């Protein structure tokens, strides 16, 4: 899944109004932020194999550290705990971050072939419902989750400036990147996949920047 993860992060702003959208993006996409670096280090493995699913040509050979359910629970607890400790945030903010990290696994299970491991151990059970084998179903689910999440975000925040261009351009850019990667040619190599996936960090920064152009109503009421 790609923009669906961002959709869930947008929606989480309602539950955690004081947490920046950048941190929410980083949590929902924690697995995909960790993954390309592990691939480039040779610790995890992906192959480009056009036809492996209808939507994506990527064959996720092994990604136990970034994409197993057990380790995402661990990463989620660590990220949420560190956020509460460093930002002196409420435990509910840490819980929202932890749940977002784990949500990545469930959303990926929906789309992937049975390649999502339960544990990081060799020979772990791997699951996946394979929605990527249907282009219309994949587009429908990705855009429904994304649009729903953006709608929740826009309802939970209001523009500080007359227009929050940073937020709107972010939404359009995410949709364009998703469409380009879905309908574009397959990437030339696994390394190219990993290097372009590192651009996810820029989207986290953009989320942080765009969020500054909007204020969360609930937050301004309780901040005093
Ligand atoms: Zn993923």
Boltz pocket constraint, residues with backbone or C-beta under 6 A from the ligand:
constraints:
  - pocket:
      binder: B
      contacts: [[A, 1], [A, 31], [A, 32], [A, 67], [A, 104], [A, 108]]
      max_distance: 6.0
